[in-house]
Amino acid sequence: MVICLLALFGIIYLIFWLTDLSVIKINRTEVTGAKTIAFEEVASTTVKLLEGRYFFMVPRANVLFYPKKKIVESITSSYPQIESISIKLKDLNTVQVTIKERSADALWCTKIQVQSEHDGKSLENCYKFDSTGLIYLTHSFATSTPSGFIKFFGKLPEGNPVGMIYSSPERIKKLLDFSKKIFTKGLVVTSFEEKEDGELEVMLFGGTQRLLISGESDFSVALANFQTIIEDPSFGGIDGFSKIDYVDLRYGNKVIYKIKSASVVK
């Protein structure tokens, strides 16, 4: 019995000693690919998860037993802007964390009314979202050009939208494709605003002309009708937009456009 106990303690000590050898313990963390995330924060999270032992015996920093899955889950849950992350051993003492951040396709924005002593004005809080529709990061106008992204307004409930899905990937693609095709006609879409009835108000560069479309419409039909209006001699082509308040493309082949003092049906 005594011999068995001694043998057991001997095995435990051997495991403790072998797994604690410095030549097979992680003591360095390298982080690559991070753009908006501080390298130090990712490294710190990784180091903390490598501290301690399993069952008071095997070090978590041992290259054979380090908690790779837990590190991935912890970092990913802390930073919604991460699209993918990989963790691998660079050598027997170094773990390498490689991050790929999401690429913004557009901005989701909300307007905030600010009341000053003399009047009120509207400010915008904007957040980046990617092709999947996931809103993942606050957008800073101090470091990015405001006109670099199309803005989307409405649809989501109040509160912090980070982690929410704005819309389906298919619908986002259709709307952005629509804006690109409008651009080929010589106009720039700056924003889409979702109305409570599901319809969309499309603002053009300059902020004074609008396109009205159904949120679930066939955008190819709307675009064809838009082209028809532009080619109408009485409209005046692209230059004719200077006198227009809006073009309404919600009614199939019937197009309504409002000159700043009247309405015309085509």
Protein Blocks (a to p, Z undefined) as FASTA:
>chain_A
ZZmmmmmmmmmmmmmmmmmpmklccfbdcdehiaklcfklmmmmmmmmmgccehhlacfk
lmklpcfklmmmmmmmmmmkbmbdcdddfblmbccddddddddfbdcddddddddfkbcc
dddddddddfkopafbdcdfklpcfklpccdeehiacdjfehiafbdfklmmmmmmmmmm
mmmnopacfbdcddfkopacdddehjlaccdddfkbcfklmmmmmmmmmmpmknopjmlm
mmpfbdcfkgojaccdddfkbccdZZ
